[in-house]
Amino acid sequence: MNTKEVIHKHLGLIPYQAGWDLQTQLFNQVLANKLARRDNPALQPLHYMLTCEHPHTYTLGRNGDENHLLANEAYLQELQATFVKINRGGDITYHGFGQLVAYPILDLDCFFSDVGRYIRYLEETVMRVCARYGIATGRIAGLSGVWLDAETNKARKIAAVGVHLSRWITMHGLAFNVNTDLSYFNHIVPCGIVDKQVTSLDKELGYKLDFEEVERLFCQYFAEVYQCELVDNAN
């Protein structure tokens, strides 16, 4: 079986809306490719994976509660943060500097048609990165994301997952706190969960990490978990 190729675009720091617009553009390309392969099965499938950082942004999923944003418009301006309603699953979360964001745009018909498995694999990728730094992580039954001290009263989330699928093509993805300013989470009820905390790699380890190193590890483990080859493409 041939290894699936996934085009990796390293976007660096990009405004949230620009990232979403690019996701939509690439989603349409993947969908057009999928439809074309019905008439031409020899055509190479098309998949993307975007990695980036965003400026301070709060995003609310389609089923989220706007009351979980605790800052009004004036205070958002003081925080230099934006608020965006989007079409992924999940509730409200924060994106900002020092947070690794990954947006796979995959035709899951070429991988596996299982949303739960897809989400677990995203979590597994982050869990392998954490393990590389000596941090043990786990899952909490009924909740998405990657957790430390899961199923205890000290449980804290280090990565959030929120995805959207249409015609088995994925959008959105995960946010992994690396060197993130966690104080910005104080202005929301993260993911709508009132009794759990958030954390980051630098908080747990006590030092700032090489962000590009973490990104490289994430891409390495993503390729391992999804059994694909990431092909870098900056264009």
ZAMARGU-4260 file (C-alpha; in steps of 0.2 Angstrom, whole numbers, plus 5000, padded with zeros to 4 digits):
<rodrens>
0) 5000/5000/5000 | 5007/5017/4995 | 5010/5029/5009 | 4997/5044/5009 | 5005/5061/5006
5) 4999/5076/5015 | 5005/5093/5010 | 5011/5102/5025 | 5010/5121/5025 | 5019/5130/5039
10) 5010/5147/5041 | 5019/5154/5056 | 5009/5168/5064 | 4993/5171/5055 | 4976/5180/5059
15) 4963/5168/5064 | 4951/5174/5050 | 4965/5172/5037 | 4968/5154/5043 | 4950/5150/5042
20) 4949/5157/5024 | 4964/5147/5019 | 4956/5131/5027 | 4940/5134/5017 | 4950/5137/5001
25) 4960/5121/5003 | 4944/5111/5008 | 4936/5116/4992 | 4952/5109/4983 | 4951/5093/4992
30) 4933/5091/4988 | 4935/5095/4970 | 4949/5082/4970 | 4938/5069/4978 | 4924/5072/4965
35) 4936/5071/4951 | 4943/5054/4957 | 4926/5047/4955 | 4929/5048/4936 | 4947/5046/4937
40) 4952/5034/4951 | 4971/5035/4946 | 4971/5053/4951 | 4982/5056/4967 | 4971/5060/4982
45) 4974/5078/4990 | 4976/5081/5008 | 4983/5096/5018 | 4989/5099/5036 | 4992/5117/5042
50) 5002/5122/5057 | 5002/5140/5064 | 5000/5152/5078 | 4986/5165/5080 | 4985/5182/5088
55) 4974/5183/5104 | 4957/5175/5098 | 4942/5167/5106 | 4932/5155/5095 | 4915/5148/5099
60) 4909/5132/5091 | 4892/5130/5083 | 4884/5122/5098 | 4893/5133/5111 | 4886/5145/5124
65) 4891/5163/5121 | 4889/5166/5139 | 4905/5156/5141 | 4914/5172/5135 | 4916/5182/5151
70) 4923/5198/5143 | 4913/5211/5134 | 4918/5220/5118 | 4927/5234/5127 | 4937/5222/5137
75) 4941/5212/5122 | 4949/5227/5114 | 4959/5230/5130 | 4965/5212/5128 | 4969/5215/5110
80) 4958/5200/5107 | 4945/5195/5094 | 4930/5184/5095 | 4924/5173/5081 | 4909/5161/5079
85) 4914/5146/5069 | 4907/5130/5062 | 4918/5117/5072 | 4911/5106/5086 | 4914/5111/5104
90) 4912/5126/5114 | 4923/5141/5117 | 4942/5141/5117 | 4957/5153/5116 | 4970/5154/5103
95) 4986/5165/5105 | 5004/5167/5104 | 5015/5152/5109 | 5001/5140/5105 | 5003/5127/5092
100) 4987/5126/5081 | 4985/5112/5068 | 4972/5111/5055 | 4972/5094/5045 | 4961/5095/5029
105) 4960/5076/5026 | 4949/5066/5015 | 4945/5053/5028 | 4938/5041/5015 | 4957/5038/5011
110) 4961/5035/5029 | 4946/5028/5039 | 4928/5034/5040 | 4928/5035/5059 | 4926/5052/5067
115) 4930/5046/5085 | 4946/5037/5079 | 4951/5053/5070 | 4949/5064/5086 | 4958/5050/5096
120) 4973/5051/5084 | 4974/5070/5085 | 4975/5068/5104 | 4988/5053/5102 | 4999/5065/5092
125) 5000/5078/5106 | 5001/5064/5119 | 5017/5058/5110 | 5025/5075/5110 | 5021/5077/5129
130) 5029/5060/5132 | 5045/5066/5123 | 5046/5079/5136 | 5043/5067/5150 | 5025/5073/5153
135) 5012/5059/5156 | 4995/5063/5148 | 4978/5054/5147 | 4960/5056/5142 | 4944/5060/5152
140) 4929/5049/5148 | 4916/5060/5139 | 4928/5074/5135 | 4939/5078/5121 | 4957/5085/5122
145) 4973/5080/5131 | 4974/5080/5150 | 4986/5079/5164 | 4981/5070/5180 | 4966/5064/5170
150) 4951/5058/5181 | 4958/5067/5197 | 4954/5083/5205 | 4970/5090/5198 | 4965/5087/5180
155) 4971/5101/5168 | 4970/5102/5149 | 4985/5105/5138 | 4977/5103/5121 | 4959/5106/5115
160) 4951/5097/5100 | 4937/5104/5089 | 4934/5098/5072 | 4921/5099/5058 | 4918/5086/5044
165) 4909/5088/5028 | 4908/5073/5015 | 4921/5065/5026 | 4933/5080/5024 | 4940/5087/5040
170) 4943/5105/5045 | 4948/5114/5061 | 4958/5103/5072 | 4968/5106/5089 | 4976/5119/5099
175) 4991/5114/5109 | 4997/5125/5123 | 5016/5126/5122 | 5022/5143/5128 | 5005/5150/5130
180) 5000/5165/5141 | 4987/5155/5151 | 4979/5171/5159 | 4969/5173/5143 | 4959/5158/5148
185) 4953/5167/5163 | 4941/5177/5152 | 4931/5162/5146 | 4924/5145/5153 | 4936/5134/5142
190) 4927/5122/5132 | 4912/5125/5143 | 4920/5115/5157 | 4918/5124/5174 | 4928/5113/5185
195) 4944/5110/5176 | 4960/5120/5173 | 4971/5123/5158 | 4990/5121/5157 | 5005/5122/5145
200) 5021/5114/5142 | 5031/5128/5148 | 5021/5129/5164 | 5023/5110/5168 | 5042/5110/5163
205) 5046/5127/5171 | 5055/5134/5155 | 5051/5141/5138 | 5052/5128/5124 | 5059/5130/5107
210) 5042/5132/5098 | 5049/5126/5081 | 5056/5110/5089 | 5039/5106/5097 | 5031/5109/5080
215) 5043/5097/5071 | 5040/5084/5084 | 5021/5086/5082 | 5023/5084/5063 | 5034/5069/5065
220) 5021/5060/5077 | 5006/5065/5066 | 5014/5056/5051 | 5017/5041/5062 | 5000/5040/5070
225) 4991/5043/5053 | 5003/5033/5043 | 5006/5046/5030 | 5021/5057/5024 | 5020/5076/5027
230) 5027/5085/5012 | 5032/5103/5016 | 5025/5116/5005 | 5026/5135/5010 | 5016/5141/4995
</rodrens>
